[in-house]
Every structure is written in structure tokens, then in C-alpha cells.
Amino acid sequence: MTLLTHRGYHGSIEASPKDDCLYGKLLFVRALVNYEGKTVAELASAFREAVDDYLDTCAEQGKAPEVPCKGSFNVRVGHDLHMAASLEAARQKITLNDLTRRALSEYLSQHA
């Protein structure tokens, strides 16, 4: 997946053949920030402008902008997997969070 990146924010790249344009939105934040362009260069420029405008608007309103991927998330894994992971973490004398971080890091190192 190709993403646009600017000032720590990431944006999607989508195409609309019907409208003959490219479009996207800011990812990993709740705020709806979107942009569009006719070419990849126009889309990238519109994305950067959208991020800058979002940050400027937050500053003008005295609000902190959302931080993409703040570092915590909830995962529903079911009872059996939760129990197995908890038991393995206890066996290793680490927290469930540490076990999860290690598992995600290992997975990403093998699949990225």
C-alpha cells in the first residue's frame, strides 16, 4: 500500500474513474480530513495543504491535534487466546503488554 506522508501524518491514495480524479483522507485519526487532485503531484500537494490546514486550524482553536497511532489499542482475541497469552507471559515473567509487543515486532520483522 502506498501512502502519502507529511509532518507525521499519513494519507490514503484512491482513484475514482467515474469522476476522473484521485482522492484520499488522513489515516489513523478520527478527524475527517480529505483532499483530491487530478494527478499524483496535485494529490500530494493537496494532501500536504490539508495536513497543514488541519494543524493550523487546531492551533487557531487552541486544540491539540490528534496524534496518529497514540501507542495503545484494544484487541479482542477471545478467551482461549487471551488465557494462553497470559499464561505464556506469566511463564516468561513479563507483562501481557510486553508479550504482545514482542509478538507484533517479530511478526512485522518477518512480514514487512
ABEGO torsion letter per residue (X at the ends): XBBBBBGGBBBBBBBBAAAGBBBBBBBGBABBBBBBBABAAAAAAAAAAAAAAAAAAAAAAGBBBBBBGAGBBBBBAEAAAAAAAAAAAAAAGBBAAAAAAAAAAAAAAAAX
